[in-house]
């Protein structure tokens, strides 16, 4: 099985190299790993005297934000450690490669046996944190052989994963090499114990700590504030074309009564141009808002990365994209500000979405008519909207604290 896994990794690398011919993300994935060992060696040696190193690895930007509270709390509690941060995806590295709380930020070299040995020879971490579901088995084998402890932060498991199938013996053996699992929920604990793993504790989801911290900040965005003024606002975050096909008709109809902010998941120039063209009407791009009277526009398109989580403070209601594709994006960023949420039908994998639907703080929709009904219910009944807002805010406040529990356990 180890040979099969290694072949899979090589085929995966080959597929990305082929994808560079037409995919910008693939080009960044390859370019970011060019001469990476030389860059790591120079960066680590530049520090001079060897210090303890904690290696944090995240798949992408979402996992980084999930692990960020632990990284920052660890840095504060253990100032004698340096932080080595790696990303798998360009969407994480490209945005956070200058993150000030880490001493080094790099792409993770692909998971071959040779790369794992060379990477660990250079970095030589004293302990490792993988966020949520990052299981790179050659790295894990090498870490185990060197007796370096590995912790999984905000881990979550489901019955359909390979670890729990009849064919999953090889994967289970690797999973047992993890030093400790900090789990999100009881279901994950039950699944781990069903395969004989009891090195775990239920700490909760660190995303609650992160979104609560964001909602507690006093930062303002004058351009957004000017656009919203005293109007009711719906903020559509991390949208895809499938979401927008449902959003845009009502956006055009209600534009003079309700302010609309649309933040698409992808913000490349081609995507933004197509979105602006599809919307039409009295529309403003965030990147072009400086010097303009934002209050005179009905629709604002956010064509910048890294600010969406902070903008929900201006929303009356939030629509979260992704629910007509592989699954909804982060609804907790909106809920932390006490903003009721609407999202598409594919949310069953997300505990917080199921919880908020059951509690009454969120509404899932499958059609344009259902979206319009939810829209009019929120904006037509201020009392109902306020009730839902309170449910969302209380839900986040009650579930924060995972970071503290993790640090106490360490």
ZIKA-V284765 format. One record per backbone hydrogen bond with DSSP energy under -0.5 kcal/mol. NH is the residue of the N-H (numbers start at 1). CO is the residue of the C=O. Records with the same first field share a line. If there is no record, write none. Layout:
NH: CO + CO
This chain:
5: 1
6: 2
7: 3
8: 4
9: 5
10: 6
11: 7
12: 8
13: 9
14: 10
15: 11
16: 12
17: 13
18: 14
19: 15
20: 16
21: 18
22: 19
23: 19
24: 22
27: 23
28: 24
29: 25
30: 26
31: 27
32: 28
33: 30
34: 31
36: 33
39: 35
40: 36
41: 37
42: 38
43: 39
44: 40
45: 41
46: 42
47: 43 + 44
48: 45
49: 47
52: 80
54: 82
55: 53 + 127
56: 54 + 84
57: 129
58: 86
64: 60
65: 61
66: 62
67: 63
68: 64
69: 65
70: 67
71: 67
72: 68
73: 69
74: 70
75: 71
76: 72
77: 73
78: 74
81: 78
82: 52
84: 54 + 82
85: 83 + 104
86: 56
87: 106
88: 58 + 59
89: 59
92: 89
93: 89
94: 90
96: 92
97: 93
99: 96
102: 99
103: 83
104: 83
106: 85
108: 87
109: 107
112: 110
116: 112
117: 113
118: 114
119: 115
120: 116
121: 117
122: 118
123: 119
124: 120
126: 53
127: 53
128: 149
129: 55
130: 151
131: 57
132: 130 + 153
133: 131
135: 133
136: 134
137: 135
140: 136
141: 137
142: 138
143: 139
144: 140
145: 141
146: 142
147: 144
148: 143
149: 126 + 147
151: 128
152: 180
153: 130 + 151
155: 152 + 182
156: 132
161: 158
164: 161
165: 162
168: 165
172: 168
173: 169
174: 170
175: 171
176: 172
177: 174
178: 175
179: 150
180: 150
181: 199
182: 152 + 180
183: 181 + 201
184: 155
189: 185
190: 186
191: 187
192: 188
193: 189
194: 190
195: 191 + 192
196: 193
197: 192
198: 196
200: 198
201: 181
203: 183 + 201
204: 183
206: 204
208: 205
210: 206
211: 207
212: 208
213: 209
214: 210
215: 211
216: 212
217: 213 + 214
224: 221
225: 221
226: 222
227: 223
228: 224
229: 225
231: 228
234: 259
235: 233 + 317
236: 234 + 261
237: 235 + 319
238: 263
239: 263
243: 240
244: 240
245: 241
246: 242 + 243
247: 243
248: 244
250: 246
251: 247
252: 248
253: 249
254: 250
257: 254
258: 254
259: 232
260: 298
261: 234
262: 300
263: 236 + 261
264: 262
265: 239
272: 268
273: 269
274: 270
275: 271
276: 272
277: 273
278: 274
279: 275
280: 276
283: 281
284: 299
286: 301
288: 285
289: 286
292: 289
294: 292
296: 293
297: 294
298: 282
299: 282
300: 260
301: 284
302: 262 + 300
303: 301
310: 307
311: 307 + 308
312: 308
313: 310
314: 311
315: 312
316: 233
317: 233
318: 340
319: 235
320: 342
321: 237 + 319
325: 322
327: 322
328: 346
329: 321
335: 331
336: 332
337: 334
338: 335
339: 334
340: 316 + 338
341: 361
342: 318
343: 363
344: 320
346: 323
347: 345
350: 347
351: 349
354: 350
355: 351
356: 352
357: 353
358: 354
359: 355
360: 356
361: 356
362: 356
363: 341
365: 343
371: 367
372: 368
373: 369
374: 370
375: 371
376: 372
377: 373
378: 374
379: 375
380: 376
381: 377
385: 381
386: 382
387: 383
388: 384
389: 385
390: 386
391: 387
392: 388
393: 389
394: 390
395: 391
396: 392
397: 393
398: 394
399: 395 + 396
400: 396 + 397
405: 401
406: 402
407: 403
408: 404
409: 405
410: 406
